Amino acid sequence: MSSNDKDSTFNTFKVAILLCLVCSLLVSATAIGLMEIQKTNVALDKKKNILTVAGYTPEEVKKMSKKDIEEIFKGENESIQILDIVVDLETGLEVSNDDLKEKTGFDSVVDFDQEKIVKQEGLGSEIEGGVNIGLRKRENYSHVYVVKDKKKDLITRYVFPVKGKGLWSTLMGYIAVDASFKQIEGLTFYSHKETPGLGGEVDNPKWKKLWEGRMLFSEDGQVANDYVVKGSPDESNRNAVAGLSGATITSKGVSNLVRYWMGEEGFGKFISEVQNN
């Protein structure tokens, strides 16, 4: 082949196309690999947030290795276990592993992604009632995390996923309550885009600390009207915490999402089912 043939327009295009194909394959392979890493990191971050409301301090969680965290969720830790179950929000009943595939399409509790089922026919419901959390639909099935003291063989807390609109974003996090469902043990958010220094103060450890020991229900046994109030709550108000300064809409959003998810439209039926049994 002459040098003129090698430098022909056809060969130039052929080399360029082959190079593009090779680069595309490399980029695709890298993206897929990074996607799996990202998915693993997101799952680990959620578990860390669960641990911060399950009885561990943020400092203790930071010192934990990935292996330490996985042992707690797999029941291999000597002191504590966090059981991951899926609950039918319409009935309040736990969904067995045998029924999970038929009801949700997921093979196991570990794989179950409740955010993916909201828009699927029969797996999401319109949000109704008097509590506005800024979302149109909620999933019919949800994770619930049961915290167990293995040495005493006792359930100590329940951790519930919660979400609702703030000012700029959907706040997604976890709320923990004691085993008798009398008081809130902790509240944390793993995802939001609220304004730093204002609504972003939902991440402030001092503000999150205020939630510990707040009563879950009012004296009449119902969810409270407000869980976040402007200024400091009255001493007789055992449900509420002080709102975030300069972040009225975010504060109201947090108050509403706690009311919704702890009420009948959220995990209320599950709570009643556990209490009755």
C-alpha positions in Angstrom: 0.0 0.0 0.0 1.4 3.4 -1.0 1.9 6.2 1.4 -0.8 8.1 -0.6 -3.3 5.2 0.3 -2.4 5.5 4.0 -3.1 9.2 3.9 -6.3 8.9 2.0 -9.5 10.5 3.3 -11.1 7.1 3.7 -8.3 5.8 6.0 -8.3 9.1 8.0 -12.0 8.6 8.7 -11.6 4.9 9.5 -8.9 5.7 12.1 -11.0 8.5 13.6 -14.1 6.2 13.9 -12.1 3.4 15.4 -10.5 5.8 17.9 -14.0 7.2 18.8 -15.3 3.7 19.3 -12.4 2.7 21.6 -12.8 5.9 23.6 -16.5 5.4 23.9 -16.1 1.9 25.3 -13.5 3.1 27.8 -15.8 6.0 28.9 -18.8 3.7 29.2 -16.8 1.1 31.2 -15.5 3.8 33.5 -19.0 5.3 34.0 -20.5 1.9 34.9 -17.7 1.2 37.3 -18.1 4.6 39.0 -21.9 4.2 39.1 -21.5 1.0 41.2 -19.0 2.8 43.5 -21.3 5.7 43.8 -24.3 3.4 44.6 -22.2 1.7 47.3 -21.2 5.0 48.8 -24.8 6.3 48.9 -25.9 3.1 50.7 -23.1 3.4 53.2 -23.9 7.1 53.8 -27.5 6.2 54.5 -26.4 3.6 57.0 -24.2 6.1 58.8 -27.2 8.4 59.1 -29.3 5.6 60.5 -26.6 4.9 63.1 -26.5 8.5 64.2 -30.2 8.3 65.3 -29.9 4.7 66.5 -27.9 5.5 69.5 -24.4 6.3 68.3 -22.8 9.8 68.3 -21.6 11.3 65.1 -18.0 11.0 66.4 -18.5 7.2 67.0 -19.9 6.7 63.6 -16.9 8.6 62.0 -14.5 6.1 63.6 -16.4 3.1 62.3 -15.0 1.2 59.3 -17.2 0.0 56.5 -16.8 -3.5 58.0 -17.9 -2.3 61.4 -21.1 -0.8 59.9 -21.9 -3.8 57.8 -21.6 -6.1 60.9 -24.3 -4.1 62.7 -26.7 -4.4 59.8 -25.9 -8.1 59.2 -26.4 -9.0 62.9 -22.7 -9.9 63.4 -22.0 -7.2 66.0 -22.1 -8.6 69.6 -24.0 -5.7 71.1 -26.4 -4.2 68.6 -28.3 -5.2 65.5 -30.3 -3.1 63.1 -32.9 -5.2 61.3 -34.1 -3.9 57.9 -37.7 -4.7 57.2 -40.2 -3.6 54.6 -43.6 -2.4 55.7 -46.9 -2.1 53.8 -48.0 1.5 54.7 -51.6 0.7 53.8 -52.0 -2.1 56.4 -49.1 -1.5 58.8 -47.9 -5.0 58.3 -44.4 -6.3 57.6 -43.9 -7.7 54.1 -42.3 -11.1 54.3 -39.4 -12.0 52.0 -41.6 -14.5 50.2 -44.2 -11.8 49.4 -41.8 -9.0 48.6 -41.1 -10.1 45.0 -44.8 -10.4 44.2 -45.8 -7.1 45.8 -42.9 -4.8 44.8 -40.9 -6.6 42.1 -37.7 -6.6 44.3 -36.0 -9.9 45.2 -34.9 -9.0 48.7 -35.2 -6.4 51.4 -31.6 -5.3 50.8 -32.3 -4.6 47.1 -35.7 -2.9 47.8 -35.6 0.8 46.6 -38.7 2.6 47.7 -37.9 5.7 45.7 -38.2 3.7 42.5 -41.8 2.4 43.1 -43.6 5.7 43.8 -44.7 6.2 40.1 -45.5 2.6 39.4 -49.1 1.5 39.2 -50.4 0.2 42.5 -47.1 1.0 44.3 -47.7 4.7 45.0 -50.6 6.7 46.5 -51.7 10.3 46.2 -50.8 12.2 49.4 -54.1 13.3 51.0 -55.2 14.8 54.3 -54.4 18.0 56.0 -50.6 17.8 56.2 -48.8 19.3 53.2 -45.3 17.9 52.7 -45.0 19.4 49.2 -45.0 16.0 47.4 -47.8 14.6 45.2 -47.3 10.9 45.9 -45.7 8.6 48.4 -44.7 4.9 48.1 -47.0 2.2 49.5 -44.1 0.2 50.9 -41.2 1.5 53.0 -38.1 0.4 54.9 -38.3 0.4 58.6 -35.2 -0.2 60.7 -35.5 -2.0 64.0 -32.7 -1.4 66.5 -32.1 -4.3 68.8 -30.0 -4.7 72.0 -28.6 -8.2 71.4 -27.4 -8.7 74.9 -30.8 -7.9 76.5 -32.7 -9.3 73.5 -34.8 -6.1 73.4 -35.9 -3.7 70.7 -34.7 -0.2 71.7 -35.7 2.0 68.8 -37.4 2.2 65.4 -36.0 4.3 62.6 -38.2 5.6 59.9 -37.3 7.1 56.5 -38.9 10.6 56.1 -39.0 13.2 53.3 -40.7 16.4 52.5 -40.2 19.8 50.7 -38.2 22.5 52.4 -37.6 25.8 50.7 -35.4 24.8 47.7 -35.3 21.0 47.9 -36.8 17.7 49.1 -35.3 16.9 52.5 -34.7 13.2 52.9 -33.7 11.7 56.2 -34.5 9.5 59.2 -36.4 9.9 62.4 -35.9 7.5 65.4 -38.4 6.9 68.1 -38.1 4.7 71.3 -39.6 1.2 71.3 -42.8 2.4 73.1 -43.3 5.1 70.5 -43.5 7.8 73.2 -40.6 10.0 72.3 -38.3 11.0 69.5 -34.8 9.9 69.8 -33.2 11.7 66.9 -33.7 13.3 63.5 -31.2 13.6 60.7 -31.2 14.4 56.9 -28.9 12.7 54.4 -30.0 14.7 51.3 -31.2 18.3 50.8 -30.2 21.6 49.1 -31.3 24.1 51.6 -29.5 27.5 52.0 -26.2 27.1 54.0 -26.4 29.0 57.2 -30.2 29.2 57.1 -32.3 26.2 56.1 -29.1 24.2 55.8 -28.9 24.4 59.6 -31.0 21.2 59.7 -27.5 19.6 59.6 -26.4 21.5 62.7 -25.6 19.0 65.5 -26.9 21.5 68.1 -30.3 21.7 66.4 -30.5 18.0 65.8 -29.8 17.5 69.5 -32.9 19.4 70.4 -35.1 16.6 69.0 -33.9 14.1 71.5 -36.5 13.4 74.1 -39.3 15.4 72.4 -42.6 13.6 72.8 -43.9 11.9 69.7 -47.6 12.4 70.4 -49.7 15.1 72.1 -51.7 14.4 75.3 -54.7 13.2 73.2 -52.6 10.5 71.6 -52.5 12.2 68.2 -49.5 13.6 66.2 -48.8 17.2 67.4 -49.9 20.2 65.5 -46.4 21.6 65.3 -43.0 19.9 65.9 -41.1 23.1 65.0 -42.2 26.5 66.3 -41.0 30.0 65.9 -38.7 31.0 68.8 -38.3 28.8 71.8 -41.3 26.6 72.6 -43.2 27.0 75.8 -41.9 24.7 78.6 -45.3 22.9 78.6 -44.9 22.1 74.9 -43.1 18.7 75.0 -43.4 18.0 71.3 -41.7 21.0 69.6 -38.2 22.3 69.1 -37.2 25.9 68.2 -37.3 26.8 64.6 -34.3 27.7 62.5 -33.5 31.4 62.5 -34.3 33.0 59.1 -35.6 29.7 57.6 -39.3 29.8 58.3 -40.3 27.7 55.2 -37.6 25.0 55.9 -38.7 24.8 59.6 -42.3 24.4 58.5 -41.4 21.8 56.0 -39.6 19.8 58.7 -42.5 20.1 61.1 -44.9 19.0 58.4 -42.9 16.0 57.3 -42.7 14.7 60.9 -46.4 15.2 61.3 -47.2 13.3 58.1 -44.9 10.4 58.4 -45.7 9.8 62.1 -49.4 10.0 61.3 -52.0 7.6 59.8 -50.9 8.3 56.2 -47.3 7.5 57.0 -46.2 5.0 59.6 -49.2 5.4 61.9 -50.7 2.0 61.0 -47.4 0.3 61.6 -47.1 1.9 65.0 -50.6 0.9 65.9 -50.0 -2.7 64.7 -46.8 -3.0 66.9 -48.5 -1.5 69.9 -51.5 -3.8 69.6 -49.3 -6.8 69.4 
